[in-house]
Amino acid sequence: MGKAEMVEAAEVTSIYNHLNCRLKANLALNPPAKELMKALASVGRY
């Protein structure tokens, strides 16, 4: 992996983690967020 690729991967991971935290926080108020979390989880596995 090149340096630029590593930085890009780190940024994607950071954004993913941020969104995941937001979704978990909103889950109680917004049940459809479960579907979004499933979609994000599938994207996160690479």
C-alpha positions as CSV (number, residue, x, y, z in Angstrom):
1,M,0.0,0.0,0.0
2,G,1.3,3.4,-0.9
3,K,1.4,6.4,1.5
4,A,-1.5,8.1,-0.2
5,E,-3.6,5.0,-0.1
6,M,-2.9,4.6,3.6
7,V,-4.0,8.2,4.3
8,E,-7.1,7.7,2.2
9,A,-8.0,4.4,4.0
10,A,-7.5,6.2,7.4
11,E,-9.8,9.0,6.3
12,V,-12.5,6.5,5.2
13,T,-12.2,4.6,8.5
14,S,-12.4,7.9,10.5
15,I,-15.6,8.9,8.6
16,Y,-17.1,5.4,8.9
17,N,-16.4,5.4,12.7
18,H,-17.9,8.9,13.1
19,L,-21.1,7.9,11.1
20,N,-21.3,4.7,13.0
21,C,-21.2,6.5,16.4
22,R,-23.9,9.0,15.2
23,L,-26.1,6.2,14.0
24,K,-25.8,4.3,17.3
25,A,-26.7,7.5,19.2
26,N,-29.7,8.0,16.9
27,L,-30.8,4.4,16.9
28,A,-33.3,4.7,19.8
29,L,-35.0,7.6,18.1
30,N,-34.8,6.3,14.6
31,P,-35.4,2.6,14.1
32,P,-34.7,2.7,10.3
33,A,-31.1,3.6,11.2
34,K,-30.6,-0.1,11.7
35,E,-30.9,-0.6,8.0
36,L,-28.3,2.2,7.4
37,M,-26.0,0.6,9.9
38,K,-26.3,-2.8,8.1
39,A,-25.4,-1.0,4.8
40,L,-22.4,0.8,6.4
41,A,-21.2,-2.4,8.0
42,S,-21.2,-4.2,4.6
43,V,-19.3,-1.3,3.1
44,G,-16.8,-1.3,6.1
45,R,-15.8,-4.9,5.5
46,Y,-13.0,-4.6,2.9
